[in-house]
């Protein structure tokens, strides 16, 4: 009886390891191939709204790029006007929803026209997950505690079969 149980245990371990390897390989394959095409635009959304608060056009004027502020962020009067667009540093500052001691925290997003990338470089949230996502050229960036997300448009040829 012990021998049968030993064989079952070894088989279970082998199947678990094999399944882990297959799922890990599929995950890596997806991460390396998905959202890898050149972005033409990036959209920054705040809250549940379907209209982007800021649009970054990477393809404007042969790669020089441009920033379009679509509307001002609705924030209490004592916080000032957001978003703040600093074209010299290539940053966009928004006011997030996450509060520390009753004060809403800022979220700073850096963009790069040459790399066609966006990165959340500064924010306050539990474990700073938003800024740990790194630089993205097509993968959506989501900062839930602050209710900010970045989505990308890519070349149309990426969708042809």
C-alpha positions in Angstrom: 0.0 0.0 0.0 2.9 2.4 0.7 4.3 1.9 -2.7 1.1 2.9 -4.5 0.8 6.0 -2.4 4.5 6.9 -3.1 3.9 6.5 -6.9 0.8 8.7 -6.7 2.7 11.4 -4.8 5.5 11.5 -7.3 3.1 11.6 -10.2 1.2 14.5 -8.5 4.4 16.4 -8.0 5.4 15.8 -11.6 2.1 16.9 -13.0 2.1 20.0 -10.8 5.5 21.0 -11.9 4.7 20.4 -15.6 1.5 22.4 -15.3 3.4 25.3 -13.6 6.0 25.3 -16.3 3.4 25.3 -19.1 1.4 28.1 -17.5 4.6 30.1 -16.8 5.8 29.7 -20.4 2.4 30.9 -21.8 2.4 33.9 -19.4 5.9 34.9 -20.5 5.0 34.4 -24.2 2.0 36.7 -23.8 3.9 39.3 -21.9 6.7 39.4 -24.5 4.4 39.5 -27.6 1.2 41.4 -26.5 1.1 45.2 -26.8 4.6 45.3 -28.4 3.7 47.4 -31.4 4.5 51.1 -31.8 2.0 53.4 -30.1 0.6 56.3 -32.0 -1.3 57.9 -29.1 -1.6 57.5 -25.3 -4.7 58.4 -23.4 -4.7 59.3 -19.7 -8.0 58.8 -18.0 -9.1 60.0 -14.6 -12.0 58.3 -12.7 -14.7 56.4 -14.4 -15.0 58.8 -17.3 -14.7 57.5 -20.8 -13.2 60.6 -22.2 -9.4 61.0 -21.7 -8.3 64.0 -19.6 -5.0 64.2 -21.6 -4.0 62.8 -25.0 -0.4 62.3 -26.0 0.0 62.2 -29.7 3.4 60.5 -30.5 2.9 60.6 -34.3 2.1 64.3 -34.6 4.3 66.3 -37.0 6.7 63.4 -37.8 7.4 62.3 -34.3 7.7 65.7 -32.6 4.6 64.8 -30.7 2.1 67.0 -28.9 0.0 67.0 -25.7 -3.7 67.8 -25.8 -5.4 68.7 -22.5 -9.0 67.7 -23.2 -10.5 69.2 -20.0 -9.5 70.2 -16.5 -9.7 67.7 -13.7 -12.6 68.3 -11.2 -10.9 68.9 -7.8 -11.7 70.9 -4.7 -10.8 74.6 -4.9 -8.0 74.4 -2.4 -5.9 72.0 -4.7 -5.5 74.3 -7.7 -5.9 73.4 -11.4 -5.0 69.9 -12.7 -3.7 68.4 -14.9 -0.4 70.3 -14.9 1.5 69.7 -18.1 5.2 70.5 -18.1 6.6 70.1 -21.6 10.2 70.9 -20.6 10.3 67.9 -18.2 7.8 65.9 -20.3 5.6 65.3 -17.3 1.9 65.4 -16.6 0.7 65.9 -13.0 -2.7 64.8 -11.9 -4.4 64.8 -8.5 -5.2 61.2 -7.5 -8.0 60.0 -5.2 -5.7 58.3 -2.7 -5.5 60.3 0.6 -2.9 60.4 3.3 -4.0 62.3 6.4 -6.9 63.8 4.5 -4.7 65.2 1.7 -5.1 63.9 -1.9 -1.8 62.7 -3.4 -0.4 63.7 -6.8 0.4 61.3 -9.6 3.3 62.3 -12.0 3.3 60.7 -15.4 6.4 61.0 -17.6 6.2 60.6 -21.4 8.8 60.2 -24.1 8.1 61.1 -27.7 11.2 59.2 -29.1 10.5 55.9 -27.3 6.7 56.4 -27.6 6.4 55.5 -23.9 4.7 56.5 -20.8 5.6 55.8 -17.1 4.1 56.7 -13.8 7.2 58.1 -12.0 5.7 59.5 -8.7 2.6 58.6 -6.7 1.6 57.6 -3.2 -0.5 54.5 -2.8 -0.2 51.3 -0.8 3.1 49.5 -1.8 3.6 52.1 -4.6 2.3 49.6 -7.2 1.5 52.2 -9.8 5.1 53.5 -10.1 6.5 50.0 -10.0 4.8 49.1 -13.3 7.6 50.7 -15.2 7.8 52.2 -18.6 5.2 51.1 -21.2 5.0 51.5 -24.9 1.6 49.8 -25.3 0.8 47.9 -22.1 -2.0 49.7 -20.2 -0.9 51.3 -16.9 -3.5 51.2 -14.2 -3.3 53.1 -10.8 -6.4 52.0 -9.0 -6.0 53.8 -5.6 -5.7 57.1 -7.5 -8.2 56.1 -10.2 -5.9 56.9 -13.1 -5.2 54.8 -16.2 -3.2 55.1 -19.3 -4.3 53.3 -22.5 -2.6 53.3 -25.9 -3.6 53.3 -29.6 -1.3 51.5 -31.9 -0.8 51.4 -35.7 -3.8 50.0 -37.6 -1.6 47.5 -39.3 -1.2 45.6 -36.0 -4.8 44.5 -36.3 -4.7 43.0 -39.8 -4.8 39.3 -40.2 
